[in-house]
Amino acid sequence: MTLDERAYWVALVQFRSFGAVRMGRLMRHFGSGKRAFEASALEFTEAGIEPAIASRFLQSRIHIDPESLMRELDVQGVQAITLLDDIYPPLLKEIYDPPAVLFLRGALPDPARRHLAVVGSRKASDYGIRVTQELVKLLAEAGVVIVSGLAYGIDAIAHDTTLNAEGSTIAILGSGVDDKSIYPSAHRALAARILASGGALLSEFPLGTNPLKQNFPFRNRIIAGISNGTLVVEAALKSGSLITARCAMEVGRDVYAVPGSIHADTSQGPHNLIKLGATPVTSVQDIFGLETPQPIESSYQPRGEEETAVWSRLTTMPVHIDEIIRATQFPPHKAASTLTMLEIKGAVRHHGGNFYTRSS
């Protein structure tokens, strides 16, 4: 594709009313960005664009300069990728309304590598944080590309853990990818680390786009669409994370959910997904069939049959007390008292919600 053609597609997406579906119509009908950009009202109608929207674009067109837009992309170090390009993420092409243009900073990993979206609550619990760190570390070390949305909570933890494990991560934004538009602004440093590690910032929104509330459901479909599967760690019943999971289900991708306490609001989303057919995750082996973590080395030696039985059920991944009770066949009070004693000795860590791991 010539630079001129790319410039016209970039110019067309500046007009927000076109959106992904209408841009798809323009691409199919015209095949050429220049032809689409210079089309008449009648030609837009023939392409399936509503007359009122076509009329508004014709009024706006005189204020859009394709060449200036491309110069600004160059200055910002941003690459425009169109749906017609070979380097467009192949999995993303499979969704109902793939973005006509993607704005990229950094480099996209090899699409042949497995990509996993990791999403969840912005107000992650200690349990959610620990589970995300444990799972993502193992996934990143196994070469899985971690995809998330740079938001507070689970998103940021997923990106940060991947970077610490020297893995690959992609942040999908609901704003422009230029420094001034990155949201939340508190995560600009995290975004810079992602780029420095060889990762990517990706968005369908042009430079300078503010993080409007209505942008994020569109962002979420890209997170799901670019990934082989989606993992939801913690989420309320009405949350953006469940939008991401539903988008994944709609295109036949794997959905994974981490169970939690039945009393926690942030467990309701994952539990509902499990009812709908999502795979419950109790170890990393549940995701893409990766190997389960081995019990961590510890200098502690359990004493007696009760401690040994409980200790043998614990690894680096949080385990609920109910699972320990089922495995050991101990009465609940015996399992609880044994765990408490191990915690007092510093051998076990309690993560809230009756989840436990060995202390590291």
N, C-alpha and C positions, 0 to 999 in steps of 0.2 A: 504494500500500500504506500502511495506517495505521501510526502509530508502534507501536501495540499489537501488530499482526501481526508487525512486524519484531522487536520485543522477544522474542516467543515463539520465533521461529526462532533468534535469538541465544542464547536460553536452552537450546534443544535441543542446539546444537552444543557446549555446555559438557560434555555427557556424551560422552566421547571414544569410547565403544564404538559409537556410532551411525555415525560416519564418513560419508564422502561417498555411498557406495552406499546405505546404510540411510536416510540423510537424503533421498536422492532418492526412495526408496520412500514415505517419510512425506509428502513434498511432493505426489507423484502421487496418493496415496490420500486424504489429508485436504484438500489445497488450502489449508488454513488453519493458521497456526502455533498459534493458540489451541486449535483442536480437537486438533491433534497433541499439544501439550504437556499437555492435560488428559485425554487418552485413557485408557481402561481397559486392563487386560492383554489382554482379549479383542480389543479394537479394535486394539491393537498387533500382535497375532498375525495379524489379518485384513489388516493392512498389510504383512505379510511380515517382521515382526521376530520373531526367535527368542524363545520364552517366557522363557528364562533371562536374556537381555539386557533384555527388557521388565521383568522383575521387578526387576532391579538398578536400572533407571532409575526405577521407581516409588518405590524406597527413597531414591534420590538427589534426586528431584524436590522434596521438601519443603525442601531446602537451597538451591534455585536460585530467585532472585528476579529475574524479567525486568526489572522497572522499575529495580532497582538496577544491573543490568548496563548498561542504556541510559544511566543517569546517569554511570557510569564512562566509557563511550565518549565522552560529551560532554566530560567533564573532560579526557580524553586527546587530544581533537581527532581522534577516529577515527570513520569512517563505516562502517556495516555495509551491505553490498550483498548481496541474496539472488539466487538463481538465477531468481526470478520478476520481478526488476526489469529495466526497460528498459536501464539503464546497465550491466548486467552485461556484461563483455567478450564479444562475440559469438563470437570464435574459440574461447574457452575452453568455451563451451557445447557445442562439437562433440566434445569428448573423451568417453571412456567414462564417467568418474566425475567430472564437474565438481563443485567444492566447492559445497555448498548455500549457504554464507555466506562472503563475503570481507570481511576487515577492511582498510580503506584509510586511510592517512594521505597527505595531499597530493591531487593530482588526476591522473586517468588521461588520457593524451593521446587525441586523436581516434582512434577505432578504425579509421577509414578509412586512417590512415597505416600504412605498412609497419612491422612490428615484427620485429626480429631478436634472437634469443637468442644471446648470446656467452658461452661457457663454456669451461672448461679447467682445467689443473692449478693446484693451490694453490701448487706450487713451480715457478713459471714460469722458464724459462731466459731468458737475454738475448735470444735469438732470438724466443722466444714473446712476450716483452714488447714488442719492437720491432714484430713483425708485428701484434699486437693494437692497438698505438697507431696504426700506419699505417692499418690497415683501418678501425678504429672512427672515427678522425678524419674520414676521407672519407665514411663512412656517415652519421655524425651531421650533417655539413655538408650532406649531400644530403637531410636531413629524416627519415632512418630512426630510429625509436625503438629504443634499445638496451635490451634486457632481460637481467638477470643476477641473481645470487644473493647479492651483497654479501660473498662469501667472500674469503679471501686469494687472491693470485695473479691469474689471468686475470680473474676476476669484478671485483675491485676496480679493476684497470687499465682494464677496459671502462667502468665507471661514471665513473672519474676522467677518462679521455680524453674521454668524451662531455660532461662538465661543462665541461672546458677548451675544447671546441669550441662551447660554448653550445647543445648539443643537448638532447634529451629522453631521460630514462632512468627505468626502473622497476626497483626492487629487490624480488625475491620472497624472503620470509624463511621459514625453517624454525622460527620461533619467533613469539612475539607481536610486534606492531609498536610496542608501548610502549617508551619509552627504556630501561627496566630490562631488557627481554627481548631487545633487539637483539643479534644475534650475527654476527660476533665483536664483543665490547665495544669493541675497538680501532677498529672502523669506525663508531662512533656519530657521530663528526664527519663522516665521509663520508655517512652517512645524513642528517645535518642539512643538508649541502650539496645533496643530492638534493632535499630538500623545499624549501629556499630557492630552488632553480632552477625550481621549478614541477613537479618530478617526483613520483614516488609510491613509497611503501613499501606492499607488499601481502602478505597472508598469509591462509591459511584457519584459522590457529590463534588461539584467543581471547587476549585480553590476559593477560599473566602467564605464557604458555606458555614453558617452558624449551626450549632448543635440543637436544632429545633426538635421538640418532642416527637413530632410526626415522622422524623427521619429514622428513628430507631427501629421500628418494625421492618422497614426496608433494609436497614443494616443487618438485622437478625436473619433475614432470608439468605443474605450473602454468606454469613457465618455458617449456616447449615448447608447451603448449596455448594460451597467450596470444599466441604469436608466429607469424608467417608462415613463418619458417624458423629453423634453429638452426645456428650456426657453432661448431665445435669446433677450438680452436687447438692445445692440447697436452693429452694425457690418456693415462694408463696403460690397459692392457686392462681392469682392474677399477677403474672410477672412476664417480663420480656423473655426470660429464659424459657418459659413454656411456649412462647411464640416460636422461638428458635427450634425447640423440639418438634412442634407441630409441622414446621416447614420441612424438617428432616424426614418426618414420617410421610409427608405428602409426596416426596420424591423417592420413597423406598429406601432411605438410608437407615442405618442402625441407630437406635436411641438407647442410651444407657442412663440409669438413674441410681444414685446412692441413697439407700434407705436410711432413715434416722428415727428419732423418737416420735412416737405417735402424738406426743403432747406439744411438739414444736411446730409453729406455723410454717417454718421454712422446710419442713419435711413433707408438707401436704402436697406440694407440687411433684416431687419425685415419686411419692407413693401413688398419686393419681396416674402418673405416666406408667408405672409398673402395672397398674390395673388395666391400662390400655395396651399393654404388650411390650413395654420397654424392658430391657434386660436389667435385672437388679445387680448392682455391683457390690460385691463384698471382698473382691481382690482384683488385682490388675489382670489376672488370667481371664476374667469375664469380658475384658475389652480386647477385641481382635485376637483372642486366644493367646495373649502373651503369658510368659511364665510367671507364676506367683512368687512373691518375695520370700526369701529364706529367713528364718528367725535370726534376728540380729545377735551378734556376739555379745555376751554379757558375763561379767565376773560373778554374778549372783548364782548361787546354787540352791534350788528349792529344797525345803526340808519337809520330809513326811509325804505321805501319799496324797493328801489334799492339795498341798502347794504344788506338787509335781503335776497333778492332773490339770489344775487350772493353768499353770505356767506353760504347759505343752500346747495349750490352745491359743496362746498369745504370740503375735509377731509384730512387725512394724505397722501393720494395718489395724485400725481400730476395730475391735470386736465387741458386740453388744453382750451384756450379761446373760440375756436369754439364750444366746448361742452357746455360751459356756455352760449354762445349766443343762441344755439339751445334750451337749457333748459329754459332760461328766456325769450326768444323771444325779447331780447333787440337789438337795432341797435348796430353794432360793436363799434361805438364810445362811446356809453353809457356804454357798458360792460367794455371797456378798461379804461374809466375814473373812473368807480367805483372801478375796481381792483387797479388802481393807487392810489386812495385815501385810500383804505384799506391797501395798502403796505406802504404808508406814515405814517399811524397810527400804523404800526408794527403788524397789524393783519394778513397780508397775506405775503407769501414769493414767489418771482418770481424765477423760476429755469432756465430761458432761454428758447428760442424756444416757448414762450407764454404758458408755463406750470406754474400752480400755486398750492400752498397748503396753508392751514392755518398755521400760525407760531406756533411752539411748545413752 
